[in-house]
Amino acid sequence: MAISKDLLDILVCPLCKATVELKEDGSGLKCVECHRVYPIRDDIPVMLIDEAKIEE
């Protein structure tokens, strides 16, 4: 089960409040501003700053 478009429309980065986008491989949600990637586990986005990894 993929992340729904409606959910993606309301989710924002908990740190900088910018939009997040689904990564191409579906492994996480990437913030467009601070480049943090929040993992997706069991089809549930883990939107915790401590769980995020910074990617360029």
N, C-alpha and C positions, 0 to 999 in steps of 0.2 A: 504494500500500500504506500503510495507516494504522498508527499505533503501537498495538501490541497492549495489551490490558487487563493482561496478566501483566507486561509491561515497565513500564507505568505504576505498577503496584502496588509495584515494587521501587525505582524511581528516586526520589531525593531531591535537594534542592538541595545542591550541593557546598559552599556557603558556610555555611548555617545548619542544614542537615540536615532541613528541613521538607519536607512533601509538595509535589509539583509536579502541576499539572493542565494538561491539554491546552487551549490557547486555542480559542475557538469557531471561528475561521477556520483552525485547524490549522497555523498558522505557527510555533508554538513551545510550550514548556512553561513555565508561570508558577508561581513559588513562592508559596505561600499566605501566607508570613510576610514575606519581604523584598521581594516583588513583582518579582524579577528574572525576565526572560523569556529562556529559553535557546532558540536557534533550532533548527529542524529542517531539515536539508539532505539531499536525496536520501533521505528517509525515515529519517534517522539523527539522533537528538537530539545536539546539540553541548553537552555539559554542562561547559563551561569558563567559569569566572567572568569571564575577560577578554572572552568573546564575548557575555555577557549584557547586556541593556539593562534598566534599571529603569523599570517602568510602574506607574502608580497604578490 
